[in-house]
């Protein structure tokens, strides 16, 4: 079963080394009058899949940290019942085929990251103390 859209957002946020409070402090919201405590609550609801994400919300989140909107849309469609292939996502950091590990900050800072299993990238395998060659490097 594919991870939920909220779980994907949480993985990507954490991969960038951000707490929910960090995102709440940095993000522009509509309505503009939401205070930081209200944004924290709202973001927790999003990550728990208890509150939907509008296009404006997705854009605001992407201003704070990187994630693949195509992966997010696919996960949303799957969780709504669509029978689609699951996107390949690392369950350690949330990187995907179109949103690989990078060097822009956070804890996922490996150049040349590759898949070592269907759900684990080489960066996360290394952090977990697993030698990627023991898992059989997949492209």
C-alpha positions in Angstrom: 0.0 0.0 0.0 1.3 3.4 -0.9 2.1 5.9 1.8 -0.4 8.7 2.3 0.0 12.2 0.9 0.4 13.5 4.4 3.1 11.0 5.3 4.9 11.9 2.1 4.8 15.6 3.1 6.1 14.7 6.5 9.0 12.6 5.1 10.1 15.4 2.8 9.8 18.0 5.6 12.0 15.9 7.9 14.5 15.2 5.1 15.0 19.0 4.9 15.7 19.1 8.6 12.5 21.0 9.4 10.1 20.8 12.3 6.5 21.6 11.7 7.1 24.7 13.7 9.8 25.7 11.3 7.5 25.4 8.3 4.7 27.2 10.1 7.1 30.1 10.8 8.3 30.3 7.2 5.2 29.7 5.2 2.8 32.2 3.7 -0.8 31.2 4.3 -4.2 32.1 3.1 -6.0 33.4 5.1 -3.2 35.7 6.0 -4.4 36.1 9.6 -3.6 32.6 10.7 -1.2 32.9 13.6 1.7 30.6 13.9 0.0 28.3 16.4 -3.0 27.9 14.1 -0.6 27.1 11.2 1.2 24.4 13.3 -2.2 22.8 14.0 -3.2 23.0 10.4 0.1 21.5 9.2 -0.3 18.6 11.7 -3.8 18.0 10.3 -2.3 17.9 6.7 0.4 15.4 7.7 -2.3 13.3 9.4 -4.4 13.4 6.3 -7.2 15.0 8.3 -7.1 18.2 6.3 -7.0 18.5 2.5 -4.3 20.4 0.6 -5.4 23.0 -1.9 -3.1 24.1 -4.8 -2.4 27.2 -2.8 -1.3 25.1 0.2 0.9 23.0 -2.0 2.5 26.1 -3.5 3.1 27.6 -0.1 4.7 24.4 1.2 7.0 24.2 -1.9 8.2 27.7 -1.0 9.6 26.2 2.2 10.9 22.8 1.2 11.2 20.6 -1.9 8.9 17.8 -2.8 7.5 16.4 -6.0 4.0 17.6 -6.7 3.5 14.8 -9.2 4.2 12.2 -6.5 1.9 14.0 -4.1 -0.9 14.0 -6.7 -0.4 10.3 -7.5 -0.5 9.4 -3.8 -3.7 11.4 -3.4 -5.3 9.7 -6.3 -4.3 6.2 -5.0 -5.7 7.1 -1.6 -8.9 8.1 -3.2 -9.2 4.7 -4.7 -7.5 5.0 -8.1 -5.8 1.9 -9.3 -2.5 3.4 -10.4 1.1 2.3 -10.0 2.7 3.5 -6.8 5.4 6.0 -7.2 8.8 4.9 -6.1 9.6 6.6 -2.8 12.3 6.2 -0.2 10.6 5.5 3.1 13.6 7.0 4.9 13.6 10.5 3.3 10.8 10.6 0.8 13.0 11.1 -2.3 11.6 9.8 -5.5 12.5 9.2 -9.1 11.8 12.8 -10.0 13.0 14.3 -6.7 16.3 12.8 -5.9 18.5 13.5 -2.9 20.4 16.7 -3.2 22.9 19.0 -1.6 20.7 21.9 -0.8 20.4 21.3 2.9 18.7 19.1 5.4 19.9 15.6 6.3 19.6 14.2 2.8 22.8 15.5 1.2 24.2 12.7 -0.9 25.4 13.3 -4.5 25.0 10.2 -6.7 22.2 8.7 -4.5 20.7 5.6 -6.0 18.1 3.0 -5.2 19.3 0.1 -3.0 15.8 -1.5 -2.7 12.3 -0.6 -3.8 11.8 1.7 -0.8 15.3 2.7 0.2 17.8 5.1 -1.3 21.6 4.7 -0.8 21.7 7.9 1.4 19.2 6.5 3.9 20.9 3.0 3.8 24.2 4.7 4.7 22.6 6.7 7.5 21.0 3.5 8.8 24.4 1.8 8.8 23.4 -0.6 6.0 26.1 -1.1 3.4 24.2 -0.4 0.1 26.1 -3.3 -1.7 24.6 -5.7 0.9 21.1 -4.8 -0.4 22.0 -5.1 -4.0 22.1 -1.7 -5.7 19.1 -1.1 -8.0 19.2 1.7 -10.6 
